[in-house]
């Protein structure tokens, strides 16, 4: 009977950790990635529903912990059941939400974002001092299987509808196609490059239910029409400078943005969330 109770409690804990609320936010900055309920936090009740501290992760080797200082990305994948996380110190992981188990780990110099591609491959934006896109195989070695230059690589977005990868660099938005993807030597082939309206591209995310991508630069937030290949200012944030991340909820259309401080902003309707013990660099909706 005692063993049955233990098993039941364990199952309940995993189920709770796996559950994805409609208004959860995942945030990364400093040495922690954590999840909050947006509605509660907006009302002033900031409670961490889930947290990953790499300096305490049992399956992270001691000599790798330094790679996970300065966390700068936290992307939900598989409907929020797993997360892609990286740090400017170079650490990159694919992590299960329910168990916090590291499914894949690698190192990329000044990693600033990463994206899950078909056939269990991950592309990493290795930013300044790296200036590359690097492709890794989740089920292969921790070294890249492909590498291609991109100055100040920062943002990544896999476009399943158009079967291409969008990548944001210092002054360009690029489109890549997947070549030889079923083999052991996959490649990203440059298909198009679009000069940014202003320099220092930073974040890149899809605008759900539209043909647009949202991107941030040093001076503002823009929309890029993937069908027309045109940029236009995102009017509410056209002059919002140094935005580190933008993300739009796929159902409600609500936007969250971070400028790397103790407060993140919500739009439509407008609100703010202030964290007493954190400075989020990136903020994403948990799908």
ZIZIWO-V967878 format. One record per run of one state. SS is the DSSP state (H for helix, E for strand, C for the rest). FROM is the first residue (numbers start at 1). LEN is the number of residues. If there is no record, write none. Layout:
# ZIZIWO-V967878
ss->[SS & SS]
from->[FROM & FROM]
len->[LEN & LEN]
This chain:
# ZIZIWO-V967878
ss->[C & H & C & E & C & E & H & C & E & C & H & C & H & C & E & C & E & C & E & C & E & C & E & C & E & C & E & C & E & C & E & C & E & C & E & C & E & C & E & C & E & C & E & C & E & C & H & C & E & C & E & C & E & C & E & C & E & C & E & C & E & C]
from->[1 & 2 & 19 & 24 & 30 & 32 & 38 & 43 & 48 & 53 & 54 & 57 & 62 & 69 & 71 & 78 & 82 & 88 & 91 & 97 & 102 & 108 & 111 & 118 & 121 & 127 & 132 & 138 & 146 & 150 & 155 & 160 & 164 & 169 & 172 & 180 & 187 & 196 & 204 & 207 & 212 & 217 & 221 & 226 & 230 & 234 & 235 & 238 & 245 & 249 & 255 & 259 & 261 & 262 & 263 & 268 & 271 & 275 & 280 & 281 & 282 & 286]
len->[1 & 17 & 5 & 6 & 2 & 6 & 5 & 5 & 5 & 1 & 3 & 5 & 7 & 2 & 7 & 4 & 6 & 3 & 6 & 5 & 6 & 3 & 7 & 3 & 6 & 5 & 6 & 8 & 4 & 5 & 5 & 4 & 5 & 3 & 8 & 7 & 9 & 8 & 3 & 5 & 5 & 4 & 5 & 4 & 4 & 1 & 3 & 7 & 4 & 6 & 4 & 2 & 1 & 1 & 5 & 3 & 4 & 5 & 1 & 1 & 4 & 2]
